[in-house]
Amino acid sequence: MTENLHIVGGGLAGSEAAWQAAEAGVKVLLHEMRPLRGTEAHQTDSLAELVCSNSFRSDDAANNAVGLLHEEMRRAGSLVMRAADAHKLPAGGALAVDRHGFSAAVTAALEGHPRVRISREEVTALPPADWGATIIATGPLTSAALGSSIRDATGADQLAFFDAIAPIVHRDSIDFDIAWFQSRYDKEGPGGGVADYINLPMDEAQYKGFVAALLTGEKTDFKEWEKTTPYFEACLPIEVMAARGEQTLSFGPMKPVGLMDPRTGRQAHAVVQLRQDNKLGTLWNMVGFQTKLKHAEQVRIFRTIPGLENAQFARLGGLHRNTFINSPRLLDGELRLKSRPALRFAGQVTGVEGYVESAAIGLLAGRFAAAEQLGRAVAPPPPTTAFGALLSHITGGADARTFQPMNVNFGLFPEFPKSAKIRGKDRKQAMSRRALDDLAAWLGDKQAAE
């Protein structure tokens, strides 16, 4: 078939963009360089591989912005959310997935779509003009060659930050004479469970010793050009957090509130949580323990955690360099490169952070590109929706001078008039109701136009 739309990159954003465009009636050629060329973080050649956590974070659409984004994507026919819901795992109030089942489902759906063709090849430069409409969705691990081409075309230096991966532990190596199952505050998750996390307690002396070990443990060395690259604040390595103060971790990923040690009947000084990482429940991810410690140091230090003395690791933590463009300066409101409107960008390379945010921008790019190819007018999603709030932020709402990756949050949404007097939890719920009402109108208008 003759394709109307090229998409470069088969991650979450590229996969979602391909699905949306194909479902709209456009023929798509999806270019993915794996397995021809790998990356520092990917381990398979599946589309939409989850390279870090297996969590899509909160699934609470009424009180949490990312949960609201989940719901908006479901209502917009998202392939990523369909696969996530089909392969979800117990995770309290979060939506966690079996990473292999998830990516296999996305891959199978796209391989089986009559309007999608997948080409396993590396695209080393921005495409020539005769490609026509193209979406660049190469993600935070954009290859050096393509990254250089993007930099040359935009006239702006790439911006970059480090992202870190947390270790995964085999469940049968955890000591359950010490560990216990409980969700924080016994909160019920999407699957109805209230004990979805494995918890490992530390007393004050154990905690202080652990923090000291993190600070003195041998770290991965930086290359010279990497030394000035900033971390993303929402995914800091655990030893970087520890360096900010002895109690930082006990108020962060190791906070004990809402958890009661059944052996003592009391709250521990600090708690390490593990979240299920595969459908069988044999692999568990250390929540918030992304790290740049060397592998031998990870094994040594993490086995000092009570309950992990004999831990076996299915994967140790790691560090990779993420790349993104200065979208507020470079992209228009439909994600087109201002200097080359035939090119759109999507996903984390645009400066959104997180699996769901990446896929959401892919969804919008796919819809925008399809509408353009089919000669149909399409309005951007209202800024009162999670879709619109993210899009508005990266295409002009953020200050281009200080632009950094951003997760979706209610701070990106337009406020209510002061006369409405809506505050606190009521404000979030009101924003969610408004968003879904406005999304329904937007989807209705779009469907009517089609």
Order of alpha helices (4+ residues) and beta strands (2+ residues): beta-alpha-beta-beta-alpha-alpha-beta-beta-alpha-beta-beta-alpha-beta-beta-beta-beta-alpha-alpha-beta-beta-alpha-beta-beta-alpha-beta-beta-alpha-alpha-alpha
